[in-house]
Structures are given as C-alpha cells and as structure tokens.
Amino acid sequence: MRNTRFVRFSACLLALLMLSALVLCACEEETAEGASSGDSSASESTSDSVSTGSDDVPPEIVDLGGREINIFSWDFGTQSIQGYTGEVIYSEEDDSSQVDVAKKAVIDHVEADYNCKISGVLDNSINLITTVANMVSSGTYDYDVIFISAVSMAMMIEQQTLTDLNTVSTLNFKNSWWDQNAVEQLSIDHRLFFINGDINTYDDLGTFVVMFNKSLKERLSIDEDFYQTVRDGNWTLDHFMEICKGITKDVTGDGTIDEHDQWALGTETYNVFVQVLGGGLRVTDKDDDDLPYLTVANNPQQLYNALDKIINFYNSDDVMVANGGKYPQYPNPWEETVNKAFLEQRELFYMGGLFNLVGFRDMEDAIGVLPIPKTFED
C-alpha cells in the first residue's frame, strides 16, 4: 500500500514541474536542533525586533553560539536578469540596489540577535542535485538553506533527499511571513518539501508584468489611459492586440522589419505560459487527498482557444519574440532584441519580470507598469 501510494506520489511531480518559483528547502536528516538549542535568555534582543502580524507567533530568539549558516542561491544573472545578487545574499558594491541594502540590514539584524554568521554562494555551475544527494548520504552539510528552481526541487523529492518541512517543529507556516498560497499549493499528500516567504526576494522580482514607454506612447498619439482601462476591467488580450496593430514599422528605411526597427511588443516564448495563467487557467489542481492532477482535461477547448489566440498573436508582425528562433546570430537574443529595443525607445510594450526593470533604470523615458492582459473578459 505504501509503495503504491509513493508511485502515485511520484507521478504527481509532473504537475509540480509546471511551477517556476524560486524556493528554499531542507535536506533529509537535517534537524532544527541548531536553531533550538541554547539559552534564550542569553540574548538581549526582544521579539519587538521581529515584525509580525496580529495572529503571528514570534520565533524564539536564541544564542546560536557563533554558528555559521551557509546559503546557496542559484545564479540566474547570466540568463538576462540584470542586477540579481541572489536570495538573501547581497552585493556591497557602490552601485548596489536598495534591495541589496535592505537585505544587508536584515542579515546584520539577524546575526546580532542570534549570535550567528550568515554567508552565501551565488553560483550556476554546481550540480546541486548531486551535491545535495552527496550531502545527505555523507551527513556533511555544505549548505543549510538552498534557493533554486522548483524543477530541481521536484527531482530532489523523487530522489528522497528532501525532508517534509511540516515535520520541523520550529517552523510555523501559519505565520504571515510565509506565502500562504505557497503553503497551500506546494504541498503534496499533506507534505511540504519547499516553500516561499518573506525570506525570498526573487519571487517578488519574478512577478511578470507589461511595461510600457510613456513617452513613446505620447509620440504615437495614443490617448488611452492604460491604467484606467485596467481599473475598468477592460485590459483584455483582445484589446491589447488591437492597441498593438500598426505600431511595428520599418524605421531604418532598409525595406525590412527586423530587431533594429520599431515594435509594438517585445516578449519571449515563456510568456505564452504567463498569458495562459493570466487568463485564469490553472494548469493543476488538487483532490481531497491533497494530490495534484493536471486540469487540462476539465476544459480542454478553453485552453486550446487561449493558446491559439496567444500563439497567433506572437507569430504576427506586431510582436518581436526574443528567443523564437529568428535571431540565432545572438548568443543572448534577449539583450540584443527586445531589451535593446525597449532601452532605445523603439518598443512600446515589453513583457517580462519586474527584475528586468533594473536593466531599464537608466532610460530617459518614463516607464509604466501594467498587469498581464486578461485572456478572457471574465
């Protein structure tokens, strides 16, 4: 019976692979002993140093005796995400962002309260799945906290190298600093192997939006107030596609339209998935036993209609798709196509994560930020 349930459990990871959040996890066999040992009276700090909600249970502040806590964060910075310094880890350079400044302040506070040292590695060359497996089998933990994609986490779950976070007594997932949607949606069979919360920064930066160049909008004589359109509930994909018509054109005068010309929208293939979610279509749901299943079969025609509309739009002359195969000459097509066009004020709309705003902060033109258009009016 247990083996049958585990096979079903493993099959459910197919649904889990549809997730894309950056998450933290705990390794199998690792305990909370280091976090709960020590005399809580040894610290002069009080729970006032912890910002909590009215229903939160503040964590006990204990003296960790100088323990070093090692953080591993996967480096997404080489994938056209400018300014990313990792979860928790921060940059101390002169041009560090306000996020880095805030992260350092939090770490300084925690190190003082708990008498510990927090250090980290930002890397993308380590085979982390193998590293974690070796850590667990050998009992030598190089890292205490890991931040990486849910796809890698799912593979670690299948290998049974992660522990159920619900069994760690010092973690209270009812506290407001844990993402309650993640607590509910990331569990499988009432077990939770990784989680998001206020400790994350990339999950906020990874919120996908539509940016627009306010100055270019004015130069194109578009009088519509996009913000009001959103407020009125009319920011739909159909309306968005209508706005984009006629904006893309040859501005170089060479008789062709390429990455050097003016575009209505710059995007990438991943945003097809983003726009499906923006249409309110769930990829997975869970049954009464907290086991996920794919929901495509529930209403396949609705999904097909959404995909048909979105993909046809991406294949139209109005849209430049960075990694759609038209620009194989560039090792990094994002930077040389859609990002560059937006930076050079030749692109009205840009669809991407909030992390991309860092790369546009030196633009002279003002930028507006809008939600992903609704795929359906309702």
Stockholm file with secondary structure:
# STOCKHOLM 1.0

chainA/1-378         MRNTRFVRFSACLLALLMLSALVLCACEEETAEGASSGDSSASESTSDSVSTGSDDVPPEIVDLGGREINIFSWDFGTQSIQGYTGEVIYSEEDDSSQVDVAKKAVIDHVEADYNCKISGVLDNSINLITTVANMVSSGTYDYDVIFISAVSMAMMIEQQTLTDLNTVSTLNFKNSWWDQNAVEQLSIDHRLFFINGDINTYDDLGTFVVMFNKSLKERLSIDEDFYQTVRDGNWTLDHFMEICKGITKDVTGDGTIDEHDQWALGTETYNVFVQVLGGGLRVTDKDDDDLPYLTVANNPQQLYNALDKIINFYNSDDVMVANGGKYPQYPNPWEETVNKAFLEQRELFYMGGLFNLVGFRDMEDAIGVLPIPKTFED
#=GR chainA/1-378 SS CHHHHHHHHHHTHHHHTTCCCEEEECBTTCCSHHHHCSCGGGCCCCGGGSCCCTTCCCCCCCCCTTEEEEEEEECCTTTTCTTCCCSSCCCCSTTCCHHHHHHHHHHHHHHHHHTEEEEEEEESSSCHHHHHHHHHHHTCCSCSEEEEEHHHHHHHHHTTCBCCGGGCTTCCTTSTTBCHHHHHHSCBTTBCCEECBTTCSHHHHTCEEEEEEHHHHHHTTCCCCHHHHHHTTCCBHHHHHHHHTTTCBCCSSSSSCCTTSBEEEEECTTHHHHHHHHTTCCSEEECTTSCEEECGGGSHHHHHHHHHHHHHHHTSTTEEETTSSSCTTCSSHHHHTHHHHHHTTCEEEEEEEGGGGGGGTTCSSCEEEECCCBSSCC
#=GC SS_cons         CHHHHHHHHHHTHHHHTTCCCEEEECBTTCCSHHHHCSCGGGCCCCGGGSCCCTTCCCCCCCCCTTEEEEEEEECCTTTTCTTCCCSSCCCCSTTCCHHHHHHHHHHHHHHHHHTEEEEEEEESSSCHHHHHHHHHHHTCCSCSEEEEEHHHHHHHHHTTCBCCGGGCTTCCTTSTTBCHHHHHHSCBTTBCCEECBTTCSHHHHTCEEEEEEHHHHHHTTCCCCHHHHHHTTCCBHHHHHHHHTTTCBCCSSSSSCCTTSBEEEEECTTHHHHHHHHTTCCSEEECTTSCEEECGGGSHHHHHHHHHHHHHHHTSTTEEETTSSSCTTCSSHHHHTHHHHHHTTCEEEEEEEGGGGGGGTTCSSCEEEECCCBSSCC
//
